[in-house]
């Protein structure tokens, strides 16, 4: 065994400067801080109508229930709850048949897609779609009466 004094000294590596990183909000925080496009559209074209917000909520609930059946996790949830398969609640099934499908068929597919992007994904759409989305929500609100 060599004495400690005889061991070669390790050279210290020169410290490299740390690249300057931009510190900012996480993706989740940034998403929370952005304005909801639905509220922007309703403020511009909806005149603060609560019926349009209810229409958007029902569209979101129906779309979520339909999509839940497409994923295995939704079926597993139905099995845990005692259902043989994940089914849509009766009230949503009735609203889907009586209001959502006729509304979706009556509107242009691009407008329906833009409405779902705003309502479900909280995704902003080009401003050219703001007025058609508000009109589509007003049409759905009329069908809810």
Secondary structure, 3 states (H helix, E strand, C coil): CCCHHHCCCCCCCCCCCCCCCCCCCCHHHHHHHCCCHHHHHHHHHHCCCHHHHHHHHHHHHHHHHHHHCCCHHHHHHHHHCCCCCCCCCHHHHHHHHHHHHHHHHHCCHHHHHHHHHHHCCCCCCCHHHHHHHHHHHHHHHHHHC
